Amino acid sequence: MAKIRVYELAKQLQLPSKELVEILAELGVETKNHMSTINEKEAKAVKELLSEKKDDDKTLEVIDDGDEEQAGTKVELKKPKGKPLEGKETDGIKVKKKQTKVDIKKDVPGQVKAQESAGKKTKEIGAEITVKGLAETLGVSATQVIKKLISLGVMAGLNQNIDGEIAADIGREYGFELMVKKPDIGEDYLYEEIDDPTKMKPRSPVVTVMGHVDHGKTSLLDSIRKTKVTEKEAGGITQHIGAYKVKIGEREIVFLDTPGHEAFTAMRARGAQVTDIAILVVAADDGVMPQTIEAINHARAANVALVVAINKIDKPNANPDRVKQELSDQGLLLEEWGGDAIGVTVSAHTGEGIEDLLEMVLLVADMQELKANPDRNAVGTVIEAKLDKGRGPVATVLVQKGTLKIGDSIVVGAASGKVRAMTDDNGRRIPKARPSTPVEVIGLSEVPDAGDMLVVTEDDKTARHIAQERKDRIRNTMLKSNQRVSLEDLFSQIKEGRVKELNIIIKADVHGSVEAIRQSIEKLSNDEVRIKSIHGGVGAITETDVMLAAASNAIVIGFNVRPDSNAVQMANHEKVDIRTYRVIYDAINDLEAAIKGMLDPKFKEVVIGKAEVRAIFKVSSIGTIAGCYVQEGKIQRNGGIRVVREGIVIFEGRIESLKRFKDDAKEVVQGYECGISVEAFNDIKEGDILECFVDQEIPR
């Protein structure tokens, strides 16, 4: 018996796929989604049910013609062939033509709201139509159509395509009802399939190697793979994301070697969760460093199992016990110290402890019972992507479900295409890739982003349509601001139930301040919202902090520190709220007021310019004058000034004098040099950044 997909039948019946799924459920036919298949008998039953519903609506209203028995009743009449019944008498009954209205919901993919009424001509057009084609359809000159388009703000030539929706609006003005026909395939095509538990098979674990720079992450992986990855890298440092499959006896482990945790977080910020286990590499001769702490916090935020590899134990000054102590200070207690984190001492140089580390990784993987269904359409995540001069867009993809084959039509984020070729991590061409297999895929229309999902579709047309829909949605989203949490709208978001847990990232000038702020703000938690500090560190607010805040929807609080220029740009792009304070109680009071919905600041600080100190001049009568070059914005004579040294605020006050050469100046703009003396502060050094700010009044 022939089979038909639900969405194909829906297209024939001009129904939304979801509505058809509901009708099938009424008839006792179970379907997972609109990609499911049904047989001819079931399709016929649906058509009969719909035709019955239509027949119920085909009633003709009886006009009062003096016959009391028949007045106000409704009769069913079969429409005879030939001329219509309107204005005729049938067995003495006058028949009035009932106007039909077609009201199609706007949210049905591929259709628009339309009304079929007397006097309007109905025609069907595609999702796009040329200006010339529209003019011919409406029977008017192309010049008239172009004038109408200009009045709508659309500039298009004779042979350019315009959107079907715009064409329909113009058509109504000329007495035409243009029906826009699009494929009945939308984002719901990519419904998450429910995998059959009987088809689930064990898969290899995916492991990310994280840690501080130069602690031996790539050297450790190099020792495992018995290849010289670091020799190919500029300066011996990993500058891209690599994915490698390593065979351990009869089993396999997939390693993701990242240039740090930034890429790890960037992928998680886009909703990708590819890692099962994270190996935290800590050098035994160096101990826990700032990036080590950040890596721990990133792994915790992603809820990923952590295995600690204490590397470089072959060094004469190696001290593994000191590393374990420092890890325990960060709340990461190893098993041998009574905790639940697995720790292994290794040497990437000599190979000592490597086997133990791999055994522990496989043990953690066994505890997680990792499984996937290989007998379905493939789903994967882009690990990295680039534009190759000879091959075009190339994406490194980790297949997570199903089997990816050459010739498959795929959609990856806003890109689409067909798998023309696949190569494994050793550069060999392969015909197919099963779950937990990293491959390089060639054949995409454009370069996707790291973290984008790869999904196999039925055909090229479907892939292109979904990719276009996503491009349109991305364009619309960019016009709107991201809904990030900020202190201004925190109370309203709590009330609407959007925020149950408020994540905070704390950066300060000294470690003691970080702990003091963390303890104080966590006490502010109440029944409606729990405040959680997901990361704390010493030093300037960096891009990494902003990226973690974007991924975790967190607020960044800085105490006596400032964000660098790149961090400010990224915060503006990602709509992350950065708050900087000089007094701890101000931070606590602001947060408490925001939770209670009483935060109503009268003034907001706005940084208007930055200048770098390039020379120091000592004048006995005046004090220290800083010879500066304005890097950003402008320096104003009446503005506040902040002296920032290596990201830490060392003084905040007012400008005493601002000069250009020998003349006093009200302001000095970007690209010019000036002399600045700071009121009651002479300890300025070359390399300091002078940050000029003003208090901007916010209307209540």
C-alpha angles and dihedrals in degrees: 000000000000118000129216130192118242094237091051091053090046089054091052092049093042091236133134111261092234091054090051091051088055092049090051089051088055088054090050095253110136117212128173095210142326091290090066119107128234131188129248093259092056092045090051090051090054092050092049091050092051093046090052089053090050092049089053088058095048097089122137118217115236116227119223104255098165097277104121093194094056101034115112094010127118125225132190115235129183111229109242122223116263124026121020124258095241113126093006130115119234113193088337094308119123112223123211117201109243112220112232122217123201111205111182117185115249094228093062106111113245098013138086135208109278139171121204107208137160115278096027122105114223122213133167122232134177128255087271132024134183120247089242092050091050092050090052091047092052094040094234134115120276089236091063091050092049090051090052090049092051090052087055091050095253118130111200136153129225096272099033122113120243128193116272092231091058090046090053091053091053091045092058090059089058095046096262127127103209113197112209110218117200130166110276090237121110141149088300086071086078094059110159103257115226105235119228106247090218091060096050113114131184115270135196119268119251112225128193119202112217138170147101122323115275094012090120105263096144093035088057092051088043090056090050095048095039089226133114103244095152093055090065093052124091108256091356092283125123109245101173139039114265127189119203134178115216125192115221107186106299094344136071136220125197114216125200110200107198131188086241133304095302093086090042089057094039089059092046089049087061091051098260118141106180103144123090098177133018122208110209109206115204122177111234091214095048106035130200111347132184093268089049089058091047091050090052091050093046092051091048092048089052091047092233125157111253128216116184119218111193100204135194095038087150090070115104093232094046115135112180093174091059089052091051090050092050091048090052088053086060091052094258105124117185122225094249088057092050098269132115101243117103115231128188128183111223143166117213088192099056099023093238114154095007093117091049091051093052091047090053091049090052090046092054089046091052090052090054093050094217113204139164139178111247094183100076141067109301124258121187146154129243110241095182137345136196143171108249117203095225103027103036121220110009122187127192103217131188108211108220104172135018127001122294113214135187109265095032115140108233141186118204114183105300092343127088137183147116127284101253096169140356129202128188126226090277092055095252119140113243130188097216142010125213127203117305092022121131114213139168109238123204124192107064124138093229141358111282126210125260107266096030116138120242114212128179114230134195097256145346093267092058092047092050092048094051092045090052091049089053092049089053091048092048090051091051092045092052089057090057125061120250115257098241123160116255133169091252095060099025095106094050091048091050091051092049089051094242094119120050096149125034113208118208130193114200125201121177142163094251134025093240091062091052091056093044093052092043094053093045098049095043088059088062092071115120139175093284102044135020117210114216128183105216097177139011129182147156122252140033122341105261139192089262091060091050092048091051089048091051092049093047098034090240137156118236116223118193122193115195089339134097134214116250120238094264091050091052092050092049092046090054091048095045093038092235117165112233117188122187125194140180095196122052093214091058090059092048093046093049092050093047091048091048092053091050091046094242099112107125109152117197094200134034123199114234121191106220102177150355129215129188119223108233102165138019124218122190115209116181096213096043108025126226120358118195116216102215142184114212107232101176138016115334141302113234124204093223095043129105118257130215124193110216121189117186091339095309122110109234099171141010124192145105134306110255096191138356120196140179104204103314098335127092113243132202091208140355119208134213117297097028132102125234145165119246130186117191120219112252094352128098103158095099118143135193111271094033117132117228109206117199118205140172131201110243117203115234115210113235 
